[in-house]
Amino acid sequence: MGVERFCVEWPCVETFTSSRRSVAVFALAPWAFGDVFPPDLVTRLRQLVDVASETTFTSFEGPVAAAALAEADILLTGWGCPRIDADVLAAAPRLRALVHAAGTVKARLDPVVFEHGLVVSSAAEVNAVPVADYTMAMLVLGAKRAFSRARRYATAVEGTPRDWLPGDDTGLHRCTVGVVGASRIGRLVLHRLRSFDVEVLLYDPYVTAAEAARLGAEPVGMDDLCRRSDLVTVHAPALPETHHLLDARRLDLLPEGAVVVNTARGSLIDTEALTRLCVTGAISTILDVTDPEPLPSGHPLFALPNVLITPHLAGAQGRELRRLGEFAVAEVGRFLKGAPLLGRVEPEHLPYIA
């Protein structure tokens, strides 16, 4: 290995050149590996780098993991990845990049990773697409009261009306939709809402009025959004300041019959207050995330006809998982070429991502 030395005034910068191929190590749950990285994608990856081990690590304890880390230039991570901290970095002296083939890296990384100069990328943008699609489907179906009406339809007594009434004030057309958070997913939802004849409100304290207008939304305060929205969809990160952002007081501001959709984090909504209003029939809700998650067996929300709870499935599932692997392999290629990474995570953004 040679050393090239460049001195422009000071400090001197050293770069190392080597004919050694970069080595990648997989660190994600075995159940996810086959769908995220099917054989043809692994073959494509091997055209770019060597793969240190056939093992997909969910722990970095033990001699096999230690040997793999010692050789690793790139970590390819995903669901089930161990936390990357100072001890892991000490065991991986060659490590230069971490490419996360899933959504958020927030729980996976100690900030020390950035202090060591590692480049971090996440497929969060890719994972956001199915969440936005799920959200739009739920907004359309929620506005039609599809879930409660389907349940009543299935249990209707012979000879009674089958729950279709003209002028019953359902449907997304000309509704007011409140979007909480112009996150990756929030922005995709805002873009999709342009295809519908709806009024869009946006609450995001970091978005200017001009930017909100470019996103097709009217910027409003959180209380105003609650008062005016027929449907509210939540896309903010879980932070101390967003805990119970939709608390009892704000939920009480919602119009009669409003629908709340949450695909972000369960802690953004006060579950007890939400339950109280759904029990009375004042509002309806569609939850892909809950607080706690999962809800305990027998929780009253499970039994209500105006509530749909899905098991955190809005993100990439099944056939959608391959797109995460495709993105990760392409990012490895961009990294090796020195090209900008499409999913790069900057250290200052880490506290504020989902």
KEKE-3310 file (N, C-alpha, C; in steps of 0.2 Angstrom, whole numbers, plus 5000, padded with zeros to 4 digits):
npx = (5004:5003:5008:5001:5005:4998:5001:4994:4998:4994:4983:4993:4987:4984:4982:4978:4983:4978:4978:4969:4953:4938:4929:4914:4902:4887:4875:4861:4844:4842:4829:4825:4836:4835:4825:4828:4840:4841:4848:4852:4855:4865:4875:4877:4882:4894:4901:4906:4912:4921:4914:4914:4909:4898:4888:4875:4875:4868:4873:4888:4897:4909:4921:4919:4912:4921:4932:4926:4923:4935:4940:4931:4926:4914:4899:4884:4868:4852:4835:4836:4850:4864:4868:4878:4892:4906:4914:4911:4917:4930:4933:4933:4944:4946:4934:4923:4911:4893:4879:4862:4850:4836:4824:4824:4840:4841:4840:4850:4863:4877:4881:4895:4899:4899:4909:4920:4921:4914:4905:4887:4873:4856:4841:4829:4822:4817:4810:4800:4791:4781:4775:4769:4760:4752:4746:4739:4729:4723:4717:4708:4700:4696:4689:4678:4672:4674:4678:4671:4658:4659:4660:4647:4639:4642:4636:4623:4606:4594:4584:4586:4592:4606:4617:4620:4618:4612:4620:4627:4638:4651:4667:4682:4683:4684:4687:4695:4711:4723:4740:4752:4768:4781:4789:4800:4790:4779:4780:4779:4766:4759:4762:4755:4742:4739:4733:4720:4704:4706:4707:4722:4731:4745:4755:4771:4784:4796:4795:4794:4782:4782:4788:4779:4768:4774:4773:4760:4751:4743:4751:4748:4745:4746:4734:4724:4725:4719:4706:4701:4702:4695:4701:4716:4733:4747:4765:4776:4792:4797:4800:4805:4798:4788:4780:4764:4759:4747:4736:4724:4717:4719:4714:4701:4698:4695:4684:4667:4666:4679:4694:4708:4724:4738:4754:4767:4774:4769:4769:4766:4753:4740:4735:4725:4717:4713:4706:4695:4688:4685:4678:4666:4662:4664:4675:4685:4699:4714:4727:4744:4754:4756:4754:4756:4767:4766:4748:4740:4733:4715:4713:4702:4702:4703:4691:4682:4671:4674:4688:4703:4717:4733:4747:4760:4764:4765:4777:4790:4786:4787:4787:4791:4802:4814:4817:4824:4836:4841:4843:4853:4864:4866:4870:4882:4890:4890:4897:4910:4914:4916:4905:4891:4880:4864:4856:4862:4866:4867:4876:4870:4857:4853:4846:4834:4827:4815)
npy = (4994:5011:5027:5043:5060:5076:5093:5107:5123:5121:5110:5095:5083:5066:5053:5036:5023:5008:4992:4983:4976:4983:4977:4970:4968:4960:4965:4961:4955:4938:4934:4945:4946:4938:4943:4957:4956:4947:4933:4938:4951:4950:4944:4955:4964:4958:4960:4973:4973:4963:4950:4948:4937:4924:4925:4934:4946:4948:4951:4957:4949:4937:4926:4925:4936:4945:4943:4946:4960:4965:4965:4973:4986:4992:4992:4984:4986:4983:4979:4972:4974:4975:4988:5001:5006:5014:5003:4993:5001:5001:4988:4987:4993:4997:5002:5012:5016:5015:5007:5008:4997:4999:5009:5021:5026:5029:5023:5014:5019:5026:5042:5043:5037:5046:5055:5047:5049:5041:5038:5038:5031:5029:5020:5026:5035:5027:5018:5026:5027:5016:5019:5031:5028:5019:5028:5036:5027:5024:5037:5039:5028:5029:5042:5038:5030:5017:5006:5005:5004:4993:4983:4985:4981:4968:4963:4966:4965:4954:4962:4975:4992:4993:5001:5012:5028:5041:5057:5057:5063:5058:5053:5058:5069:5086:5088:5093:5091:5088:5089:5083:5087:5089:5079:5066:5056:5064:5074:5066:5062:5075:5078:5068:5071:5082:5076:5076:5084:5093:5103:5107:5107:5112:5107:5111:5117:5120:5123:5136:5148:5151:5139:5130:5133:5130:5116:5114:5117:5125:5134:5131:5133:5120:5119:5125:5117:5106:5110:5113:5102:5088:5076:5070:5067:5060:5063:5066:5066:5056:5065:5073:5085:5082:5073:5066:5075:5076:5078:5076:5088:5094:5083:5085:5096:5092:5091:5084:5067:5067:5060:5051:5047:5038:5035:5036:5038:5030:5037:5050:5052:5054:5040:5036:5047:5047:5034:5037:5046:5039:5028:5035:5038:5050:5053:5044:5032:5027:5017:5013:5012:5012:5017:5009:4999:4983:4986:4981:4964:4963:4977:4991:4998:4989:4983:4992:4998:5009:5010:5005:4995:4991:4980:4988:4989:4998:5002:4996:4979:4962:4960:4973:4974:4971:4983:4991:4984:4985:4999:5000:4993:5000:5012:5008:5006:5020:5026:5020:5025:5038:5046:5057:5052:5046:5044:5050:5052:5065:5071:5081:5079:5068:5068:5072:5064:5051)
npz = (5000:4995:5000:4997:4997:5000:5002:5005:5010:5026:5036:5032:5021:5020:5008:5005:4994:4986:4979:4984:4984:4990:5004:5009:5022:5028:5039:5046:5050:5047:5042:5034:5025:5013:5005:5004:4999:4987:4977:4964:4966:4976:4968:4959:4968:4972:4960:4963:4975:4987:4997:5014:5022:5022:5032:5039:5050:5066:5078:5084:5092:5096:5088:5073:5069:5073:5065:5052:5054:5055:5042:5036:5024:5021:5028:5026:5031:5040:5045:5061:5063:5073:5086:5080:5088:5097:5101:5091:5080:5084:5082:5069:5059:5046:5042:5031:5027:5029:5024:5024:5022:5024:5033:5044:5052:5065:5078:5076:5076:5085:5088:5088:5076:5066:5070:5068:5055:5046:5031:5030:5024:5020:5015:5017:5009:4999:5006:5010:5000:4999:5011:5009:4999:5006:5015:5007:5002:5013:5017:5007:5008:5022:5021:5015:5025:5024:5032:5044:5038:5030:5040:5046:5035:5034:5045:5044:5048:5040:5027:5032:5028:5018:5021:5012:5008:5000:4999:5011:5015:5013:5007:4998:4990:4989:5003:5018:5021:5033:5035:5045:5047:5036:5032:5023:5020:5022:5012:5001:5002:5001:4988:4981:4985:4977:4966:4969:4972:4984:4999:5007:5022:5031:5045:5050:5059:5054:5041:5028:5024:5010:5005:5009:5001:4989:4990:4989:5000:5013:5026:5043:5061:5073:5081:5073:5062:5067:5070:5058:5049:5040:5038:5046:5044:5050:5050:5057:5066:5080:5094:5109:5109:5101:5107:5111:5102:5096:5108:5121:5122:5109:5101:5104:5097:5084:5070:5071:5066:5060:5053:5059:5053:5056:5052:5057:5071:5086:5098:5095:5097:5109:5116:5125:5125:5112:5111:5119:5112:5100:5105:5108:5096:5090:5082:5069:5067:5059:5061:5059:5067:5085:5102:5117:5107:5101:5104:5120:5121:5119:5120:5119:5107:5097:5095:5090:5077:5070:5069:5062:5064:5059:5058:5058:5045:5034:5028:5017:5012:5008:4991:4989:4997:4989:4983:4992:4993:4980:4980:4990:4985:4973:4980:4986:4974:4970:4980:4979:4968:4971:4970:4973:4987:4986:4997:5008:5025:5036:5050:5058:5056:5062:5075:5072:5063:5059)
capx = (5000:5007:5005:5002:5005:4997:5002:4992:4999:4993:4987:4994:4982:4987:4977:4981:4981:4979:4975:4964:4946:4934:4925:4907:4899:4880:4872:4854:4841:4841:4822:4825:4841:4834:4820:4831:4846:4840:4854:4855:4858:4871:4879:4878:4886:4900:4905:4908:4916:4921:4909:4918:4907:4891:4884:4872:4876:4864:4877:4895:4900:4912:4927:4917:4910:4927:4936:4923:4923:4942:4941:4926:4926:4907:4893:4877:4864:4845:4832:4840:4857:4866:4869:4885:4895:4913:4917:4911:4921:4937:4934:4933:4948:4945:4927:4923:4904:4888:4874:4857:4845:4830:4822:4828:4846:4842:4841:4856:4870:4879:4884:4902:4900:4901:4915:4925:4922:4911:4899:4881:4867:4850:4836:4823:4818:4814:4805:4795:4786:4775:4771:4765:4755:4747:4743:4734:4724:4719:4714:4702:4695:4694:4684:4672:4670:4674:4679:4665:4652:4660:4658:4640:4636:4643:4632:4616:4600:4590:4578:4587:4596:4613:4622:4622:4613:4614:4621:4629:4644:4657:4672:4688:4682:4683:4688:4701:4716:4728:4746:4757:4775:4783:4795:4800:4784:4774:4781:4776:4759:4757:4763:4750:4736:4738:4729:4713:4701:4705:4711:4727:4734:4752:4759:4778:4787:4802:4793:4791:4775:4784:4789:4772:4764:4777:4771:4753:4748:4742:4754:4744:4746:4743:4727:4720:4724:4714:4699:4698:4703:4691:4706:4722:4738:4753:4771:4782:4797:4796:4805:4802:4793:4782:4777:4757:4757:4739:4734:4717:4715:4719:4709:4694:4696:4693:4677:4663:4667:4685:4698:4715:4728:4745:4759:4773:4776:4763:4769:4763:4745:4738:4731:4720:4712:4710:4702:4689:4684:4683:4672:4660:4660:4666:4680:4688:4706:4717:4733:4749:4758:4752:4758:4762:4766:4758:4743:4739:4727:4709:4712:4696:4702:4703:4684:4678:4670:4677:4695:4707:4724:4737:4753:4766:4765:4765:4783:4792:4785:4786:4790:4794:4809:4819:4819:4829:4842:4843:4845:4859:4869:4868:4874:4889:4893:4891:4902:4916:4916:4916:4899:4886:4876:4857:4853:4867:4863:4871:4876:4865:4850:4851:4841:4827:4824:4810)
capy = (5000:5017:5033:5049:5065:5082:5098:5114:5126:5116:5104:5090:5077:5059:5048:5030:5020:5001:4988:4979:4977:4984:4971:4972:4964:4961:4965:4962:4949:4933:4934:4950:4946:4935:4947:4963:4955:4941:4931:4942:4957:4948:4944:4962:4967:4955:4963:4979:4972:4956:4949:4945:4931:4922:4926:4940:4947:4951:4952:4957:4946:4931:4927:4925:4943:4949:4942:4950:4967:4967:4966:4977:4993:4994:4988:4984:4985:4983:4977:4967:4976:4978:4995:5003:5011:5014:4996:4991:5004:4999:4981:4988:4999:4999:5004:5018:5017:5011:5008:5005:4995:5000:5016:5025:5023:5033:5018:5009:5022:5030:5048:5043:5035:5052:5058:5043:5050:5036:5040:5034:5031:5025:5019:5029:5038:5021:5015:5031:5027:5012:5022:5036:5024:5016:5033:5039:5022:5025:5043:5038:5023:5033:5047:5034:5026:5010:5000:5004:5002:4986:4979:4985:4978:4961:4960:4968:4960:4953:4966:4982:4995:4990:5006:5016:5033:5047:5064:5055:5067:5054:5053:5063:5075:5093:5087:5097:5086:5091:5085:5085:5086:5089:5074:5063:5053:5069:5077:5062:5062:5081:5077:5063:5075:5086:5073:5076:5090:5094:5108:5104:5111:5109:5110:5110:5123:5121:5125:5143:5149:5150:5132:5126:5135:5126:5110:5114:5117:5131:5133:5133:5131:5114:5119:5127:5111:5101:5113:5113:5096:5082:5070:5072:5062:5061:5061:5069:5061:5055:5069:5075:5090:5080:5068:5068:5081:5076:5076:5076:5095:5095:5079:5087:5101:5089:5091:5078:5063:5067:5053:5052:5042:5038:5030:5039:5035:5030:5042:5056:5053:5051:5034:5036:5052:5044:5029:5040:5049:5034:5025:5039:5038:5057:5052:5038:5032:5022:5017:5008:5012:5013:5018:5005:4995:4983:4987:4974:4960:4965:4984:4993:5000:4983:4981:4997:4998:5015:5010:5000:4995:4987:4979:4992:4986:5002:5002:4990:4973:4957:4961:4979:4974:4971:4990:4993:4981:4988:5005:4999:4991:5006:5017:5005:5008:5027:5027:5017:5030:5045:5050:5059:5047:5049:5043:5051:5055:5070:5070:5086:5077:5062:5069:5074:5059:5047)
capz = (5000:4995:5003:4993:5002:4997:5007:5003:5016:5031:5038:5027:5020:5017:5006:5004:4988:4987:4974:4987:4983:4996:5007:5012:5027:5030:5046:5046:5052:5042:5039:5029:5020:5007:5002:5003:4995:4983:4974:4959:4969:4979:4962:4957:4973:4971:4955:4965:4981:4990:5003:5019:5025:5020:5038:5040:5058:5071:5084:5083:5097:5094:5083:5066:5068:5074:5059:5047:5055:5054:5035:5032:5022:5020:5032:5023:5037:5039:5051:5065:5064:5080:5086:5078:5093:5098:5101:5084:5076:5086:5079:5061:5058:5039:5040:5028:5025:5032:5019:5028:5017:5027:5034:5049:5056:5071:5083:5075:5076:5090:5085:5087:5070:5062:5073:5065:5048:5042:5027:5031:5019:5021:5010:5019:5004:4995:5011:5011:4995:5001:5017:5006:4995:5011:5018:5002:5002:5020:5017:5002:5012:5028:5019:5013:5030:5021:5037:5048:5034:5028:5046:5047:5030:5035:5051:5044:5048:5034:5026:5034:5023:5017:5023:5007:5009:4996:5003:5017:5017:5013:5001:4999:4986:4992:5010:5020:5024:5037:5035:5051:5046:5029:5031:5017:5018:5022:5006:4996:5003:4999:4981:4979:4986:4971:4961:4972:4973:4992:5002:5011:5027:5033:5051:5051:5061:5050:5034:5027:5020:5003:5004:5010:4995:4983:4992:4988:5006:5017:5032:5049:5067:5075:5083:5067:5058:5070:5070:5051:5045:5040:5039:5048:5043:5054:5047:5061:5069:5087:5097:5115:5108:5097:5111:5111:5098:5096:5114:5122:5120:5101:5098:5105:5092:5078:5069:5072:5061:5057:5053:5060:5051:5059:5050:5059:5077:5090:5103:5093:5098:5116:5115:5130:5123:5105:5112:5122:5106:5095:5108:5108:5088:5088:5077:5068:5066:5056:5064:5057:5073:5091:5109:5116:5101:5100:5110:5123:5119:5122:5120:5116:5100:5092:5094:5088:5070:5067:5070:5059:5066:5055:5062:5056:5038:5029:5025:5013:5013:5003:4985:4990:5000:4985:4981:4997:4992:4974:4982:4994:4980:4969:4984:4986:4968:4970:4985:4977:4962:4974:4968:4979:4989:4986:5004:5013:5032:5039:5058:5061:5054:5065:5080:5070:5058:5062)
cpx = (5004:5004:5006:5001:5004:4997:5000:4992:4998:4986:4988:4989:4985:4981:4981:4978:4982:4975:4969:4957:4943:4930:4919:4905:4892:4879:4865:4851:4841:4834:4822:4830:4839:4829:4823:4837:4845:4847:4857:4858:4864:4877:4882:4883:4893:4904:4908:4913:4917:4917:4913:4916:4900:4886:4881:4871:4871:4867:4884:4900:4903:4917:4925:4916:4916:4931:4933:4923:4930:4944:4936:4927:4919:4903:4887:4872:4857:4842:4836:4847:4858:4868:4877:4888:4903:4916:4917:4916:4929:4938:4935:4937:4948:4939:4927:4916:4899:4882:4868:4851:4838:4828:4827:4834:4846:4843:4847:4863:4871:4882:4892:4904:4903:4907:4921:4926:4918:4905:4893:4876:4862:4845:4829:4819:4814:4808:4799:4789:4780:4771:4766:4759:4749:4743:4737:4728:4719:4715:4707:4697:4692:4688:4678:4669:4670:4674:4673:4659:4653:4658:4650:4636:4637:4638:4625:4611:4596:4584:4580:4592:4603:4618:4624:4617:4616:4615:4623:4636:4650:4661:4677:4687:4680:4683:4694:4705:4722:4734:4751:4764:4777:4790:4795:4793:4779:4774:4778:4769:4756:4757:4757:4743:4734:4734:4721:4711:4700:4709:4716:4730:4740:4754:4766:4781:4793:4801:4791:4785:4776:4785:4783:4768:4767:4774:4763:4749:4747:4745:4749:4747:4743:4736:4722:4719:4719:4707:4696:4698:4698:4695:4713:4727:4744:4760:4777:4786:4795:4802:4802:4797:4787:4778:4769:4756:4750:4737:4727:4714:4714:4714:4702:4693:4694:4686:4673:4664:4674:4689:4705:4719:4735:4749:4766:4776:4770:4763:4767:4756:4744:4733:4725:4714:4709:4705:4695:4685:4681:4677:4666:4657:4661:4670:4682:4695:4708:4725:4738:4754:4754:4757:4754:4761:4770:4754:4742:4733:4721:4708:4706:4696:4701:4696:4680:4677:4673:4684:4698:4714:4728:4744:4760:4768:4766:4771:4784:4790:4785:4790:4793:4801:4815:4822:4824:4836:4845:4846:4852:4865:4871:4872:4881:4893:4895:4897:4909:4919:4917:4911:4895:4882:4869:4854:4857:4863:4868:4871:4871:4858:4848:4846:4834:4824:4819:4813)
cpy = (5006:5022:5039:5055:5072:5087:5105:5118:5121:5115:5099:5085:5071:5055:5042:5026:5013:4998:4983:4981:4978:4978:4974:4966:4965:4960:4967:4955:4944:4933:4940:4950:4943:4939:4954:4962:4948:4939:4935:4948:4956:4948:4951:4965:4965:4957:4970:4978:4965:4956:4945:4938:4930:4924:4933:4941:4950:4953:4952:4954:4939:4932:4927:4932:4947:4949:4946:4957:4969:4969:4971:4984:4996:4989:4989:4981:4985:4981:4971:4969:4978:4985:4996:5008:5011:5007:4993:4994:5002:4992:4981:4994:5001:5002:5011:5021:5013:5013:5004:5003:4994:5007:5019:5022:5026:5028:5014:5012:5026:5036:5048:5040:5041:5055:5054:5044:5046:5040:5035:5036:5027:5025:5022:5032:5033:5018:5020:5030:5022:5015:5027:5033:5022:5022:5036:5034:5023:5031:5042:5033:5026:5038:5044:5030:5019:5005:4999:5002:4995:4981:4979:4981:4970:4958:4963:4963:4960:4958:4973:4985:4993:4996:5010:5022:5039:5053:5062:5058:5063:5055:5059:5069:5081:5093:5092:5092:5090:5086:5087:5082:5085:5085:5071:5060:5059:5073:5073:5062:5069:5081:5073:5067:5080:5083:5073:5083:5091:5100:5105:5109:5108:5112:5107:5116:5125:5123:5132:5143:5148:5143:5128:5127:5131:5118:5109:5114:5124:5130:5135:5131:5124:5114:5121:5121:5107:5104:5112:5107:5091:5076:5073:5066:5064:5059:5065:5064:5061:5059:5071:5081:5088:5074:5070:5074:5082:5073:5077:5083:5096:5090:5081:5093:5099:5090:5084:5074:5063:5060:5055:5046:5043:5033:5032:5035:5035:5035:5049:5058:5050:5046:5034:5041:5050:5039:5032:5042:5044:5029:5028:5039:5045:5057:5045:5038:5026:5022:5011:5007:5014:5014:5015:5002:4988:4984:4980:4971:4963:4973:4986:4995:4995:4981:4986:4997:5004:5015:5004:5001:4989:4986:4982:4989:4991:5003:4996:4983:4968:4959:4968:4979:4974:4978:4993:4990:4984:4995:5005:4997:4996:5011:5015:5007:5016:5029:5025:5022:5037:5049:5052:5053:5050:5048:5045:5055:5059:5070:5075:5084:5071:5063:5070:5070:5055:5041)
cpz = (5000:4998:4999:4998:4999:5003:5003:5009:5022:5033:5031:5027:5017:5014:5004:4998:4988:4981:4977:4986:4990:4998:5011:5017:5028:5037:5046:5048:5046:5038:5033:5024:5013:5002:5000:4998:4991:4979:4969:4961:4973:4974:4960:4962:4973:4965:4957:4971:4983:4996:5008:5022:5022:5026:5037:5048:5061:5077:5081:5088:5094:5089:5076:5065:5068:5068:5053:5048:5054:5047:5032:5031:5022:5024:5028:5029:5035:5045:5055:5066:5071:5080:5084:5083:5092:5098:5095:5080:5078:5083:5072:5059:5051:5037:5037:5027:5028:5027:5022:5023:5021:5028:5039:5052:5063:5077:5082:5076:5082:5086:5084:5080:5065:5064:5070:5058:5043:5037:5028:5026:5021:5015:5012:5014:5000:5000:5012:5006:4997:5007:5014:5002:5000:5014:5013:5002:5008:5020:5012:5006:5018:5027:5017:5019:5029:5027:5041:5044:5032:5034:5047:5041:5031:5040:5050:5044:5042:5033:5029:5029:5024:5018:5017:5007:5004:5000:5010:5019:5018:5007:5002:4995:4990:5000:5011:5023:5027:5037:5041:5049:5038:5029:5024:5015:5018:5015:5000:4996:5000:4991:4978:4980:4981:4966:4963:4973:4981:4994:5007:5016:5029:5040:5051:5053:5057:5043:5033:5024:5013:5001:5004:5004:4989:4984:4991:4994:5009:5024:5038:5055:5068:5077:5078:5063:5061:5069:5063:5047:5046:5041:5041:5047:5046:5051:5050:5064:5077:5091:5104:5114:5104:5101:5112:5108:5097:5103:5115:5120:5112:5098:5099:5100:5086:5077:5070:5065:5057:5058:5054:5058:5054:5056:5052:5065:5082:5096:5101:5095:5105:5115:5119:5127:5116:5106:5115:5116:5101:5099:5108:5100:5086:5082:5075:5067:5063:5058:5062:5063:5079:5097:5114:5109:5102:5106:5113:5120:5122:5122:5116:5109:5095:5090:5091:5080:5066:5067:5066:5061:5062:5059:5059:5050:5033:5025:5020:5015:5007:4997:4985:4993:4995:4983:4986:4995:4985:4976:4985:4989:4976:4973:4985:4980:4968:4975:4983:4971:4965:4972:4974:4980:4989:4993:5010:5019:5035:5047:5061:5060:5059:5071:5078:5065:5062:5066)
residu = (MET:GLY:VAL:GLU:ARG:PHE:CYS:VAL:GLU:TRP:PRO:CYS:VAL:GLU:THR:PHE:THR:SER:SER:ARG:ARG:SER:VAL:ALA:VAL:PHE:ALA:LEU:ALA:PRO:TRP:ALA:PHE:GLY:ASP:VAL:PHE:PRO:PRO:ASP:LEU:VAL:THR:ARG:LEU:ARG:GLN:LEU:VAL:ASP:VAL:ALA:SER:GLU:THR:THR:PHE:THR:SER:PHE:GLU:GLY:PRO:VAL:ALA:ALA:ALA:ALA:LEU:ALA:GLU:ALA:ASP:ILE:LEU:LEU:THR:GLY:TRP:GLY:CYS:PRO:ARG:ILE:ASP:ALA:ASP:VAL:LEU:ALA:ALA:ALA:PRO:ARG:LEU:ARG:ALA:LEU:VAL:HIS:ALA:ALA:GLY:THR:VAL:LYS:ALA:ARG:LEU:ASP:PRO:VAL:VAL:PHE:GLU:HIS:GLY:LEU:VAL:VAL:SER:SER:ALA:ALA:GLU:VAL:ASN:ALA:VAL:PRO:VAL:ALA:ASP:TYR:THR:MET:ALA:MET:LEU:VAL:LEU:GLY:ALA:LYS:ARG:ALA:PHE:SER:ARG:ALA:ARG:ARG:TYR:ALA:THR:ALA:VAL:GLU:GLY:THR:PRO:ARG:ASP:TRP:LEU:PRO:GLY:ASP:ASP:THR:GLY:LEU:HIS:ARG:CYS:THR:VAL:GLY:VAL:VAL:GLY:ALA:SER:ARG:ILE:GLY:ARG:LEU:VAL:LEU:HIS:ARG:LEU:ARG:SER:PHE:ASP:VAL:GLU:VAL:LEU:LEU:TYR:ASP:PRO:TYR:VAL:THR:ALA:ALA:GLU:ALA:ALA:ARG:LEU:GLY:ALA:GLU:PRO:VAL:GLY:MET:ASP:ASP:LEU:CYS:ARG:ARG:SER:ASP:LEU:VAL:THR:VAL:HIS:ALA:PRO:ALA:LEU:PRO:GLU:THR:HIS:HIS:LEU:LEU:ASP:ALA:ARG:ARG:LEU:ASP:LEU:LEU:PRO:GLU:GLY:ALA:VAL:VAL:VAL:ASN:THR:ALA:ARG:GLY:SER:LEU:ILE:ASP:THR:GLU:ALA:LEU:THR:ARG:LEU:CYS:VAL:THR:GLY:ALA:ILE:SER:THR:ILE:LEU:ASP:VAL:THR:ASP:PRO:GLU:PRO:LEU:PRO:SER:GLY:HIS:PRO:LEU:PHE:ALA:LEU:PRO:ASN:VAL:LEU:ILE:THR:PRO:HIS:LEU:ALA:GLY:ALA:GLN:GLY:ARG:GLU:LEU:ARG:ARG:LEU:GLY:GLU:PHE:ALA:VAL:ALA:GLU:VAL:GLY:ARG:PHE:LEU:LYS:GLY:ALA:PRO:LEU:LEU:GLY:ARG:VAL:GLU:PRO:GLU:HIS:LEU:PRO:TYR:ILE:ALA)
# end
